[in-house]
Amino acid sequence: MLRPYRVATAAVALLSLFGLATGTLRAEDTPTGDAGNGRRLYLAIGCFECHGRQGEGGAFNGPAPILAQIAVPFEAFKMQLREPVNDMPAYAEAVVPDKQVADLYAYVESLPGPQPLRDIPLLNN
């Protein structure tokens, strides 16, 4: 039996994918975060171990999603941190307060994403 929060998480993830395609799900009430502190937290709590140092994704313990340019609403991001789907560890509010979640979110939003292959000189020689 699926737990209600798993159903909600799946629904938010689906809506987030739709928002990624349309760019329409960015919430107006997204808290302001500090991307610099978010980067520090991203490294300190080990997000980089699975998601890569620049949010490029990875395969440490199975495929880890790319975080750079992910364009998910803040609430979906926070829900994934608090009650993660799959192999990701949970980060309770006592461990990562909402202000720090906002900082992590600001950092992830600041990541540039992958460069187009044509912009990588070594691949164009």
ROGUFI-654633 format. One record per residue (C-alpha): residue number from 1; residue in three letters; y, z, x. Coordinates in nm, 2 decimals. Last residue first. Layout:
+-----+--------+--------+--------+--------+
: num : residu :      y :      z :      x :
+-----+--------+--------+--------+--------+
: NUM :    Ala :      Y :      Z :      X :
...
+-----+--------+--------+--------+--------+
This chain:
+-----+--------+--------+--------+--------+
: num : residu :      y :      z :      x :
+-----+--------+--------+--------+--------+
: 125 :    Asn :   2.02 :  -3.24 :   3.93 :
: 124 :    Asn :   2.08 :  -3.13 :   3.57 :
: 123 :    Leu :   1.85 :  -2.83 :   3.56 :
: 122 :    Leu :   2.02 :  -2.66 :   3.85 :
: 121 :    Pro :   2.36 :  -2.71 :   3.69 :
: 120 :    Ile :   2.29 :  -2.52 :   3.38 :
: 119 :    Asp :   2.54 :  -2.64 :   3.11 :
: 118 :    Arg :   2.31 :  -2.93 :   2.99 :
: 117 :    Leu :   2.04 :  -2.67 :   2.91 :
: 116 :    Pro :   2.27 :  -2.51 :   2.65 :
: 115 :    Gln :   2.34 :  -2.15 :   2.75 :
: 114 :    Pro :   2.14 :  -1.88 :   2.57 :
: 113 :    Gly :   2.32 :  -1.61 :   2.37 :
: 112 :    Pro :   2.67 :  -1.49 :   2.44 :
: 111 :    Leu :   2.61 :  -1.12 :   2.38 :
: 110 :    Ser :   2.91 :  -0.96 :   2.21 :
: 109 :    Glu :   2.73 :  -0.90 :   1.88 :
: 108 :    Val :   2.46 :  -0.70 :   2.07 :
: 107 :    Tyr :   2.73 :  -0.49 :   2.23 :
: 106 :    Ala :   2.90 :  -0.42 :   1.90 :
: 105 :    Tyr :   2.57 :  -0.33 :   1.74 :
: 104 :    Leu :   2.49 :  -0.09 :   2.02 :
: 103 :    Asp :   2.83 :   0.08 :   1.97 :
: 102 :    Ala :   2.78 :   0.10 :   1.59 :
: 101 :    Val :   2.44 :   0.26 :   1.66 :
: 100 :    Gln :   2.62 :   0.50 :   1.89 :
:  99 :    Lys :   2.86 :   0.60 :   1.61 :
:  98 :    Asp :   2.55 :   0.63 :   1.38 :
:  97 :    Pro :   2.40 :   0.89 :   1.60 :
:  96 :    Val :   2.11 :   0.79 :   1.84 :
:  95 :    Val :   1.88 :   1.09 :   1.90 :
:  94 :    Ala :   1.96 :   1.31 :   1.60 :
:  93 :    Glu :   2.01 :   0.99 :   1.39 :
:  92 :    Ala :   1.64 :   0.91 :   1.46 :
:  91 :    Tyr :   1.56 :   0.62 :   1.69 :
:  90 :    Ala :   1.22 :   0.47 :   1.60 :
:  89 :    Pro :   1.01 :   0.29 :   1.86 :
:  88 :    Met :   0.96 :  -0.09 :   1.82 :
:  87 :    Asp :   0.60 :  -0.20 :   1.77 :
:  86 :    Asn :   0.62 :  -0.36 :   1.42 :
:  85 :    Val :   0.90 :  -0.29 :   1.18 :
:  84 :    Pro :   1.15 :  -0.02 :   1.27 :
:  83 :    Glu :   1.26 :   0.27 :   1.06 :
:  82 :    Arg :   1.58 :   0.41 :   1.22 :
:  81 :    Leu :   1.66 :   0.12 :   1.46 :
:  80 :    Gln :   1.56 :  -0.15 :   1.21 :
:  79 :    Met :   1.76 :   0.03 :   0.94 :
:  78 :    Lys :   2.07 :   0.03 :   1.17 :
:  77 :    Phe :   2.04 :  -0.35 :   1.23 :
:  76 :    Ala :   1.99 :  -0.42 :   0.86 :
:  75 :    Glu :   2.30 :  -0.20 :   0.78 :
:  74 :    Phe :   2.51 :  -0.38 :   1.04 :
:  73 :    Pro :   2.44 :  -0.72 :   0.89 :
:  72 :    Val :   2.24 :  -0.96 :   1.11 :
:  71 :    Ala :   2.41 :  -1.23 :   1.32 :
:  70 :    Ile :   2.14 :  -1.26 :   1.59 :
:  69 :    Gln :   2.37 :  -1.42 :   1.85 :
:  68 :    Ala :   2.19 :  -1.23 :   2.13 :
:  67 :    Leu :   1.92 :  -1.01 :   1.99 :
:  66 :    Ile :   1.62 :  -1.23 :   2.07 :
:  65 :    Pro :   1.32 :  -1.07 :   1.90 :
:  64 :    Ala :   1.04 :  -0.90 :   2.10 :
:  63 :    Pro :   0.71 :  -1.09 :   2.12 :
:  62 :    Gly :   0.42 :  -0.87 :   2.21 :
:  61 :    Asn :   0.43 :  -0.55 :   2.42 :
:  60 :    Phe :   0.66 :  -0.67 :   2.70 :
:  59 :    Ala :   0.71 :  -1.02 :   2.55 :
:  58 :    Gly :   1.08 :  -1.09 :   2.58 :
:  57 :    Gly :   1.40 :  -1.15 :   2.39 :
:  56 :    Glu :   1.73 :  -1.29 :   2.53 :
:  55 :    Gly :   1.93 :  -0.97 :   2.45 :
:  54 :    Gln :   2.11 :  -1.00 :   2.79 :
:  53 :    Arg :   1.90 :  -0.74 :   2.97 :
:  52 :    Gly :   1.58 :  -0.84 :   2.79 :
:  51 :    His :   1.47 :  -0.74 :   2.44 :
:  50 :    Cys :   1.16 :  -0.54 :   2.54 :
:  49 :    Glu :   1.27 :  -0.33 :   2.84 :
:  48 :    Phe :   1.63 :  -0.40 :   2.76 :
:  47 :    Cys :   1.63 :  -0.16 :   2.47 :
:  46 :    Gly :   1.55 :   0.12 :   2.71 :
:  45 :    Ile :   1.75 :   0.41 :   2.59 :
:  44 :    Ala :   1.99 :   0.40 :   2.89 :
:  43 :    Leu :   2.02 :   0.02 :   2.91 :
:  42 :    Tyr :   2.12 :  -0.04 :   2.55 :
:  41 :    Leu :   2.32 :   0.28 :   2.57 :
:  40 :    Arg :   2.54 :   0.16 :   2.86 :
:  39 :    Arg :   2.58 :  -0.18 :   2.68 :
:  38 :    Gly :   2.68 :   0.00 :   2.36 :
:  37 :    Asn :   2.94 :   0.20 :   2.56 :
:  36 :    Gly :   3.10 :  -0.12 :   2.67 :
:  35 :    Ala :   3.06 :  -0.28 :   2.32 :
:  34 :    Asp :   3.26 :   0.01 :   2.16 :
:  33 :    Gly :   3.19 :   0.00 :   1.79 :
:  32 :    Thr :   3.40 :  -0.06 :   1.48 :
:  31 :    Pro :   3.20 :   0.01 :   1.17 :
:  30 :    Thr :   3.09 :  -0.28 :   0.95 :
:  29 :    Asp :   3.27 :  -0.24 :   0.62 :
:  28 :    Glu :   3.34 :  -0.61 :   0.56 :
:  27 :    Ala :   2.97 :  -0.69 :   0.58 :
:  26 :    Arg :   2.87 :  -1.01 :   0.75 :
:  25 :    Leu :   2.62 :  -1.18 :   0.51 :
:  24 :    Thr :   2.78 :  -1.52 :   0.49 :
:  23 :    Gly :   2.69 :  -1.70 :   0.81 :
:  22 :    Thr :   2.47 :  -1.95 :   0.63 :
:  21 :    Ala :   2.16 :  -1.97 :   0.85 :
:  20 :    Leu :   2.20 :  -1.63 :   1.00 :
:  19 :    Gly :   2.27 :  -1.49 :   0.65 :
:  18 :    Phe :   1.94 :  -1.63 :   0.53 :
:  17 :    Leu :   1.77 :  -1.47 :   0.82 :
:  16 :    Ser :   1.94 :  -1.15 :   0.74 :
:  15 :    Leu :   1.83 :  -1.17 :   0.37 :
:  14 :    Leu :   1.47 :  -1.20 :   0.49 :
:  13 :    Ala :   1.52 :  -0.90 :   0.73 :
:  12 :    Val :   1.68 :  -0.70 :   0.45 :
:  11 :    Ala :   1.39 :  -0.77 :   0.22 :
:  10 :    Ala :   1.14 :  -0.68 :   0.49 :
:   9 :    Thr :   1.32 :  -0.35 :   0.56 :
:   8 :    Ala :   1.33 :  -0.28 :   0.18 :
:   7 :    Val :   0.96 :  -0.34 :   0.15 :
:   6 :    Arg :   0.89 :  -0.12 :   0.46 :
:   5 :    Tyr :   1.12 :   0.15 :   0.30 :
:   4 :    Pro :   0.92 :   0.14 :  -0.02 :
:   3 :    Arg :   0.59 :   0.20 :   0.16 :
:   2 :    Leu :   0.35 :  -0.09 :   0.13 :
:   1 :    Met :   0.00 :   0.00 :   0.00 :
+-----+--------+--------+--------+--------+
